[in-house]
Amino acid sequence: METKDTVMGRKFFGTDGIRGRTNSEVMTSEMAMKVGQSAGGHFMRGEHRHRVVIGKDTRLSGYMIESALVAGFTSVGMDVIMTGPIPTPAIALLTREMRADLGVMISASHNPYEDNGIKLFGPDGFKLSDQDEMEIEKLLDLQPALVDASQIGRARRIEDARGRYIHAIKQSVSDETRFDGLKVVVDCANGAAYEVAPSAIWELGAEVITVGVNPNGTNINDGVGSTAIEALQAKVVEEKADIGIALDGDADRLIVVDEKGKAVDGDQIMALIAGRMHEKGALTGGGVVATVMSNLGLERHLESLGLTLERTKVGDRYVLERMKEGGFNVGGEQSGHMILLDHATTGDGSVAALRVLSSLVRSNKPASELLHVFDPVPQLLKNVRYSGGKPLENSNVKQVIGEAEEELKGHGRLVIRPSGTEPVIRVMAEGDDSAQVETVVDRICDAVRAAA
């Protein structure tokens, strides 16, 4: 059971950067400028000319946040390169390729357009560590080290960022791979990948039908994308397509829909990719890294192949940390973050999609057969909102949780954790008996509500 808040002790940074409703809470232009000044100050190391790469998704507020960040970074002497709308993993890639000191992605991922966020990447293309984020937080409360007028940074926009990224993700499949004969529906959530993902798949030979590729600043993730797949499911069936691909607003997440319109989550995708790599001797670390939310069925499937499933706290950053520590090259989350370290330094929905499409072409199987790698055990997740206090420290709640753990012992799992972004307790249970799972979850939820 997990009960510890993963972002405890941090005021602004959550499990994936800073995020909030625009023009309120933490996501104001004033805060964005301070983040630019503080992050810039933290990474101003050495005598070279310092550089930051800034990308964004398609939210209306992206212009405001971008301008504020540029002001912050240039005021402390850092040059700025702006890419315009581009996926989060593209910023990770360009930060490394352009020898930048820092990368910034302006996005709130799968959240509605009213929200926005700031994700930071180090010069190696990896998301910042907790320690780096804590150091930046400390600087937010101090006066920035503004440079002399002659040392103010310069800012410019580059036009070839999307082309660079398309070329890079196509390298994740072999040179011989072609998608000729495949009909693929691609849903880009009216987000950052609205040009690059369909283009990459089309360039490899597929017939591409698009959904969610007309961003207007306010329709990102609105009834489309990986968290609202009904439109994609309907389109796949209507077009008699072979498969559907759904990305989220910043395209670091992937959910697949088979030819029957059935959703396929990240656990099945990880099982497919890891299994294929294991067959070729290309899987490292002896298994896969996922979070505590991944299905027990995935763990059992990997065990049948002689592989392990290592679990981390929720958040792709924690998956990545464990992958780097243990030498793993495949990891991810049930929600669709796929990290393939041979090809990217962060979750990349487009790279994962190309790997799935490549397997589909080579298998000569329908997607519904190829992507049903294991039978998931019944799993149920419920959220309980609370108004204050610490309900998980209540004695009665602890007793109910202990009884539930004992009840599931040996044939199920229980995961209880506070949300890192809102006053919500997430209660998840899974096991071979679906009725038992539902009873256990309801009992714990009732106890939390009574204590809240």
N, C-alpha and C positions, 0 to 999 in steps of 0.2 A: 504494500500500500504506500502511496505517495501522498504526503500531507503538507510538505514544506513548500512555502511560497518561493518560487525560483527567482523572484526579483526583489526579495526582501532586502532592505537597506538602500535601495536605489530610489531616487525621487522622481527622475524623469525617464530613464531608460527601462523599457519592459523587456520581454523575451525576444523582441525583434526591433530594436531601435526605439525611437521616440514616436509616439502615435497619439492622436486625439482629434477632437472636432476642431475644424479650422476656425480661426478667429475667436477661439475660446480655449479654456484649459491650457495645455502646454503648446498647442500648435498655432502660435501667432507669428507674425513677421518679426516681431521683436525677439522672440525666442529663437527663431531660425537664424537671425543675424548673430545672436550670442553663441549659438551652436557653431556657426562658421568661425567665429573668433576663437572660441575655446578649442575646437577640434584642430583648427589651423595652428594655434599656439602649441598644442600638444605634439603635433607632428612637424613643427619647424625644427628639424634636427640637421646639423651639418651646415656647410657653407654653400651648397648648391642652390640653384634657383628652385624653389618649391612649387609644386603643382598639384591641383586637385581636379578630378573629373566629376562632373555633376550630370546626372540623368534624372528623368522623371517619367511618370505615367501620364495619363491623359486627363487628370482632374483639373477643373477650372482653377483651383487654388495653387496648382503647380507653378504657374507664372509668378505668383506672389512669393511663395516660399523660395523659388529659385533666385529671384532678384535679391531677397533678403540674405540668402546664403552667400551669393556672390559678393554683396557688400561686406559681409562679415569676413570672408576669407581674404579678399583683397585688402581690407583694412589692416590685417596683420602681416601683409606682405606675400601672400600666396597667390600665384597665378591660377586662373580658372579656365577649364575647358568645358563647355556645355555641349551635350549631345542631342538635346531635345528628347521626345518620347522614345524610350527604349527599355527592354526588359531589365530587371534587376541583375540577372547573371551577366548581361552584356557589360554593365558597369564594373562588375568584378573582373571580367576579362580585360576591358580597356584600361583599368587602373594598373594592372600588371604589365600589359603590353606597352603602355605609354610611359612607363617608368614613373608613374605618379606617386606622390607620397600618401595620397588618400583618395578614396572614391566615395561618392554620396549618391544615394538613390532616394528621390522624393516620391514616396508612395505609401499608401495605407493598405496595400495588397488587395485582399478580397473585401475590404470594408466599403460602404457606400461613399459616394463622391463628397459628402459633407466632411468626411474625415480625411486627414492626410498624415504623413509620417516622414521620418528621416532615418534612413539606414546607412551605416558607415562601414566602409571596407578599408583595411590596411593596405600597404604597398604590395603585399603578397597576394592580394585579391580575396583574402578571407575576411569574414565579418570580424569586427573587433571583439577582443576578449572582454570578459566582465571587468578585469582590472583596468583596461584602457578606458572603458566607458565610465568607470568610477572616477578615474583621473580627470576626464573631460567634465563630468558633473561638478567636481570640485572647482574647476576653472570657471564654471558658469556663475559662481557667486563672487568672483573676483573681477577687478578692473582688467579689461583686455590690454595686452601689450601692443598698442597701436604703433605702427612704424612711421618713420619720417615720410613726409609727402613724396620724396624722391624714390621711396622704396615700396610704395603702394603697388599691389599686384595688378596684372593685366588680365582681361577676360576676353575670350573669343569663343565662337561657336563652330563646331566642325560638322561637315555635311555627310561624311562617309561612314559614320558610326554604324548605321544599320547594315550596310554592305559588309563591313568588317565582321560583324556578328554573324550574319548569314553564312559567310564563308567558314567561320570558325565552327559553327554547330554542324555543318555538313561534314566536317572532318571526324565527327563522332561515329560515323558509319564508314564502312570500307569503300574504296574507290569504285568497286564493281557494283555496289548497291544501287538499284533503281526501283522505283515504285510504279513502273508502268503497269497499267491495268487496275490499279487501286483507285477506288472512289472514296475520298476522305472528306468528311465534314469537319471544319476547323472553327471552333468558337473561341474568339480572342477576348471576350468579356468587355468589348469596347475599350480595351486597355492598351498597355504598352507594346504588346506583340502584334497589334492589328495589321502591320505590314510585314514584319519579318517572318513570323511563323508560317502563314500561307505561302509566302514566297519561297521559303526553304523547301517546303514539301512539294510545291509545284516544280521547282527546279530539278528535283530528283525524279520527276516523271509522273506524279500522281495527278488525277483529276481532283481539283480542290473546289469544294463548295464552302462558302464562308458564312459565318454567323458572328455577330458582335464585332464588326470591323468598321463601324461608322461612329467613332467617338465624337461627342459634342461638348465635352467638359463636365456633363452632369449625368451621363448614362453609363458610366463605368460600373460593371458588376450588377447592373439593373436588369434583372430577369435573364441574364446571360452569364456565361463563365462557369468555372468549376464548382461554385457554390450554388448555382441555379441552373441545373443541367436539363430541365424539362424541355426547353427550346431545342437544345441539341438532340435530345432523344427523339423528339418528334421529327426533326429534320433528317436524321439518319434513316428512320423508317420510311419517311415520305420519299426520299431520294433513292431508296434501296442501296444505300452506301455500304461499304465494307466495314467501316469503322468511324467513330467520332472522337475528336480530340478537344478537350476543354481545358483552357488555361485560366488563371485568375488575373486580376488587374495588373500585376507586375510580372506575370508569366514565370514565376518560380515554382508554380504548382501545376500538377497535371492530374486530371481525371479522364478516364477513357470510357466510351460507350460502345458496346459491341453492335453487330449488325441487326440484332433484335431490339435494340434500344435499351439494353440493360447496362447500368452503371458498373464500372470496375474501379475499385479504389486502389490506393497506393500500396496496400499489402500485396494484392495480387500482382501488381506491376513489379514490385521488388522481387517477388518470388520468381516471376518470369525472367527478368533480367539477370538475377543472381544465378538461377539455374542454368541459363544458357552460358554464362561466363564460367561457371564451375565445370561444365562439360568441356569447354575449350581450355581449361587450366588457367584462365585469366582472372579468376576471383581470388582476391588476397584477404588475409586476416582470418581465414577459416570460417567465414560466415557473413552476416549482415548486421548492421546497426540500425535499430529503430527505437521508437519511444515506448513508454509504458502503455500507450493506447493501442498498439498494434495487436491484431487478433492472435489468440492462442493457436488458432489453426495454422498461421504462418510459422510459428515456433515449432510446432509438431512436424510440419512439412520439411522445414530445413533440417530438423533432427533426422528425418528419414533419409536425407541425402548425406548425412555425416557432417552437417554444418551447424553452426550455432546462431542464435539470435541474441544479440546483446542489446539490452534496453537502457534508455536514458530518460531523463526528465523531458517533458514536452517542450518542443522548440527545436527547429532544425540546427540551431547553433550548437546545442548540446550533442546532437547526433554527430555533427561534424567534428567536434572536439574529440569524441570517443573514436571516430574513424581515424583521425590523425594519430592519436595515441596508440591505437592497436594495429595500424597498418591496413585498415579495411578500405576497399575502394567502392563499395556499394552500401548505401544507407538511405534512410528517408523516413517519412511519416505516413500513416494511414490516410491522412488528409490530402496527400498528393505531392508533398515535397520529395523530390527524388534527387539525391546527391550521388553523382557518378564522378568520383575524384580523378579518374583517368582523363576526363574531358572538361570538368568545371570545378571551381572552388566553392560553389554554393549550389543550392537547389536550382535546377534548370528544367522547366517543363518542356521546352522545345527539344532539348537533347534527349530527354527521356522518351518523348513522343517519337522521335526518329528511330530510337532503338526498338520501340514497340512495333513500329511500321516495318522495320527491317526484319524482325522476327516473323511478322505476319506474312511477308512476301516469301520468305524462305520455307515456312512451314507448310504452305499450301492447305492450311486449315482455316476454317472460319474463325473470326475473332472470338465468338462465344466459346469455342472449344479451346483455342490457344490460351485465352486469358482466364480460364477457370483452372488455375493451377492447383488449388487446394480447397477443401470444404471449410469455410469459416465456422467457428462455433458461435452459438447465439451470443450476441453482445448488446448491451443496452446502456446508453448514456443519458442522464438527466441532469439538468442544471437547477440549482436552488438559489434564488436571490435572497440576500440578507441585508438588513439595514445598518448593522454595526456589530461591534464585538468580534469575538473569535469562536464561532460555534463549534469548530473542530476540537476545541479544548474543553468543551462541556463534558462532564463525567458520563452523563447518560448517552451522549453521542458516541463517546469512546467505547462504552459498553456494547452498544448496538453494533458498532463496526467490528469489534472483537468477536462477537457472536457470529456475524456474517462471514468473517474470515475463516472461522473454524468450520462453518457449514460448507464453504466452498473448497476447503482444503483438499488438494489432490486432484480435483476435477474442475477447477475454475480459478478465476482471479478477480481481485477487487482493486480498483484504483480510485482514490479520492483526493482531489487537489483543489486548492483555491485558484481562481482565474488570476492571471497576472495583470489584467487590464480593467476588471470590473468587480463589484462586490457579489461574486457568484461562486458557489461551491459546485464543482463538477463531480458527479457520482457515476462511476462506470463499473459494471460487473459483466463477466462473461463466464460461460460454463456450458457443459454438455446438456444441461436441462434448462430450456428456455423459461419455463414457468418458475423455476427456482431463481433464475437470474432476475426476473421481473419482481418477484417477491422481495428479494434482498435489496434491490435498488430502491423500491418504494418504501421499505422499512427505514432505510438510512435517510432518505429524503425527508420523511415525516419527522424523524428525530432531529435533523438539522433545522427544519422549519420551527419546531417547538423550542429550539434553543436560541434561535436568531432573534 
